[in-house]
Every structure is written in structure tokens, then in C-alpha cells.
Amino acid sequence: MSEDNIPSGKLANDGLPPLREVIATHDLSAQKKFGQNFLFDLNLTGRIARAAAPLEHATIIEIGPGPGGLTRALLFNGANNLTVIERDPRCQPVLEQISNHYPDALHVIDGDALDVDVTTLGPAPRKIVANLPYNVGTQLLINWLMQIDQFTSLTLMFQKEVAERVVARPKSKAYGRLSVLCQYLCDCDILFDVHRSAFTPPPKVTSAVVQLRPKEDRGTKIDLTSLAKITQAAFGQRRKMLRASLKTLNINVGELLAKAEITETSRAEELSVADFVRLTQIHDEMAAS
């Protein structure tokens, strides 16, 4: 049963008040400056939590819990070492109530997730499960990708446009820097869509839950900073041919592309992930010589 159908005053399945009642009690309204869109349906948050299972015996990290819908689902589905990062002080009393209901299982950090090294929040295995704020979601993901070996999985909700970029293939409109970084490092899947009506206030777009699982064997090992730099240059001017867009690398672009067996007139969206890996490897060899 959706929380929309739980009568006022009745406890939800986890023994805590319905989220709508919690929000009304604490006068919480989603604020644009925090990129907030609250999820009320505990069936949906439970589905997200179960997608990240098993939750026991792992450090679980959630970003922007707000009134705690997903937080509650994670704890109810077995998380016993959950750390949440919330920068909205209005949510602290709600999170404290949840913490009291699940003694020693929930740890709350008051701060901005962009400033927190989440790998310091608990021992491996680590999993991130989050309904990410739209305004910083992509940057957070890129930050985590740069240290992806510190995680077992990332189960994240984005606006669907971002989710499609994660899994996009070459020669498609959605294919770009994020696609290359994610697919080189991880196995990536869109698990399911979430209609805008599931949120309060409803965003203007559909959302989707994506799961990224670090690859055990990525084949050719390359420097991630270099890959990030090269993809940024290539896709930063995606309409240009690579012989022009890669000039910002301050390297002999003609020689680089020739050694990588890539045509100078190619555009970034035409290259496969393997092409970018080869390009990065040769770029670093040239830079070191």
C-alpha cells in the first residue's frame, strides 16, 4: 500500500509515522536551493533499497535523505551501518527520530556531499544508495567514479536524461563523457523509471534508477584523470572533429590520432569506449616521452 493510502495517524510498516504526517509535523517543504523532491511512496523506496541488496554487513551511504523515505527503507530492509549526508538543517529532527527508532544503525552527517570523502565513512564493502539532488547529481557521480574501486555498487536515482547518458552507446545523442567514464569502469543498467507524480513537488521530468557495479577486470588499465581530461576535451566541443577539439590537450593531435588509429575527421560521439581507452593510453605514453 502506498503512503498516499495510509490513513492519517496510522503507522507505516516500519513502525514510524507516514511520511506525509512527518513532513506536516515538521513543516518541511521541498526547497529548490537544495535540489529537493521528496519521495512519499514507501513501496517505491523499498524497491530501491532491495535493488541494492544485500545491505547487511556493508557500509551504506545515502546522499540528501530529506525527510527519510529512502533512509527508512534501507534500514527496514537490513542496513545496519547507514550514514546519511544532509545539508538541510530542517531535516535533522526527522532523521534523529529515525535514528532513535533504529539504535546504532543510522549516522547523520550535517554537510554538503560535494565536500565529503565518502570513502572515509566506514569500511569496505561500501554501497551508495541515493535519490540524488538534480543540481549536483552528475558531479557527485563523477567524483565517485574517480575512486570507484572503493565501492561495491552505486544505486542512484537521476533524472532520466542523465540515466540515459550513463548507458548510452556511440553515435547516439545521449552518448558523451559520462557514458565513457561509467562504462569503462562499471557494468551499468537502468533498473526502472520513476514517474514524476511519485515526487512532491513533481519535477518536470521522469526519473530513473541506475545501478553501477565496478568491473573486476577493465582490461587495459589507464589513468582516470587522463581519461576524464580527454573525454572533457573531446565532448566539450562535440560538433568539432577530433583534430580540432583535442587541441586543448597541448599535444601533437595528428600524431596521437594516427598512433591510436583514429581518423582525424572523426567526432567524439563516433568513438567507442575502447577507442577512448586506447587514446588515453597513447596520450600518456606520448606525454611521458
Disulfide bonds with the S-S distance in Angstrom:
none
